[in-house]
Amino acid sequence: MLEALKGTSIADLSNTAGCTTTPNTCFDNIITVNIPYEVLLPCATLGLLFGVLYGMYFEYIPGKGYAIRAIGIALIFLIILIVIGSAGNASATDTTELATIRAFDTVALIGYAYILSKLYRRLTREVNFESPSDKLKIEVDGRNYTHKMKTLSLHSSHKLKAPTEKGVFHQWLVSGGVSVEDPKSPETKMKVDGDGLLKIS
């Protein structure tokens, strides 16, 4: 964007302290130093961090579905970039460049959310866990998933257990892309091949 507006940028830099005699050098420094190290590197690092947080805390992000949650995390990501000054606004030399950079930030934000949601959706599936009573808990790999929705890796297998000391277990009921090895056993294995539901009867 700055290369496309190079003439205007250099003209504005010639009126900036420290760049009055060498506006071309200042412009080159912005392109080769400031943007790669002060904008692109922090953006890439934070983008990776927020992608990890998206996967770790997916169920706790407000909204429904992969895309809405991705937009939520992307907005927080953009706010952090603005706060630390890596959103590109500092590179703008006039209102036209600022508007262009903000438009680019918006497009980049939408693109980031889209890629994040598509990638996570490709790797995981949503599974709902239901029980007729709080006394009958559903444990998956030793964790209590009773009355929760969890994203689990696609084509993954998990140890499934329904502790029966406080309730009566009859069988596992499944629908969608979820299956169990032995529906009659309180301890068995579950496989996730798609979105689905697992509940205790």
QUIGICOR-V901487 format. One line per field, one symbol per residue. ss: DSSP state (a for helix, b for strand, c for the rest). burial: 1 if it has 16 or more other ideal C-beta (glycine too) atoms within 10 Angstrom, else 0. Layout:
ss: ???
burial: ???
This chain:
ss: cccccaaaaaaaacccccccccaaaaaaaaaaaaaaaaaaaaaaaaaaaaaaaaaacaaacccccaaaaaaaaaaaaaaaaaacccccaaacccaaaaaaaaaaaaaaaaaaaaaaaaaaaaabbbbbbbccccccccbbccbbccccbbbbbccbbbbbbccccccccccbbbbbbbbbccccccbbbbbbbbbbbbbbc
burial: 010010001101100000100010011001000110011001100110011001000100100001001110110011001000011100111000100110001001100110011001100111111010000111110000110001110000010111000000100101011111000001000111001111110
